[in-house]
Amino acid sequence: MASGSWEDYVYPGTQVLKNKPDIRDQAELQRFERRATAFRIQALQDHPVKGDFDLCQEQIEMSGFVANEMSAFPSAWESGEGRSP
């Protein structure tokens, strides 16, 4: 397998992206993603991110927060690369 190919990002024999809860069924993963996303968006509405952000920084902060529970691969947000100083 070539390094950096799509096969590195999916479970063997499937087209399901590797994910933190280790869900290997696409329909089940989509249900989980919808619930987790709704929960995180509600959390942001209840407790907004504080700070003086430009639009780009705000989008990075929020998308990283919302998607944090799903991806098995570190995002720029998790690694700190996408966070504002």
C-alpha positions in Angstrom: 0.0 0.0 0.0 1.3 3.4 -0.9 2.0 5.8 1.9 -0.7 8.5 2.2 -3.3 6.6 0.1 -7.0 6.6 1.0 -6.6 3.1 2.3 -4.7 4.5 5.2 -7.8 6.4 6.3 -10.5 3.7 6.1 -11.1 0.4 7.8 -9.9 -2.5 5.7 -12.5 -3.9 3.3 -14.7 -0.8 3.8 -15.1 2.8 2.7 -15.8 3.8 6.3 -13.3 6.5 7.6 -11.4 5.5 10.7 -12.9 7.2 13.7 -12.4 7.5 17.5 -15.4 5.4 18.6 -14.2 2.7 16.2 -17.6 2.5 14.4 -17.2 0.4 11.2 -20.7 0.6 9.8 -21.3 3.7 7.7 -25.0 4.1 8.6 -24.2 3.8 12.3 -21.3 6.2 12.0 -23.5 8.8 10.3 -26.1 8.5 13.1 -23.3 9.0 15.7 -21.9 12.0 13.8 -25.3 13.7 13.6 -25.9 13.2 17.4 -22.3 14.2 18.3 -22.4 17.3 16.1 -25.8 18.4 17.4 -24.5 18.0 21.0 -21.3 20.0 20.3 -23.2 22.8 18.5 -25.6 23.1 21.4 -22.7 23.2 23.8 -21.2 26.1 21.7 -24.6 27.9 21.8 -24.8 27.5 25.6 -21.1 28.4 26.2 -19.7 30.5 23.3 -16.0 30.6 22.6 -14.7 33.8 24.1 -12.1 35.9 22.4 -11.5 38.5 19.7 -11.4 36.3 16.7 -11.4 37.1 13.0 -13.8 35.0 10.9 -11.1 32.5 9.9 -9.9 31.9 13.5 -13.5 31.5 14.7 -14.3 29.0 12.0 -11.2 26.9 12.8 -12.0 27.0 16.6 -15.6 26.0 16.1 -15.1 23.3 13.5 -12.3 21.8 15.5 -14.5 21.7 18.6 -17.5 20.3 16.8 -15.6 17.5 14.9 -13.3 16.6 17.8 -15.1 13.5 18.8 -15.1 11.8 15.4 -11.9 11.8 13.5 -9.2 9.2 14.4 -6.6 11.5 13.0 -5.4 14.7 14.8 -6.8 17.8 13.2 -5.0 21.1 13.1 -7.2 22.2 16.0 -6.2 19.2 18.2 -2.5 19.6 17.4 -2.7 23.3 18.3 -1.8 24.4 14.7 -5.3 25.8 14.1 -5.8 27.4 17.4 -5.4 31.1 17.9 -2.6 32.3 20.2 
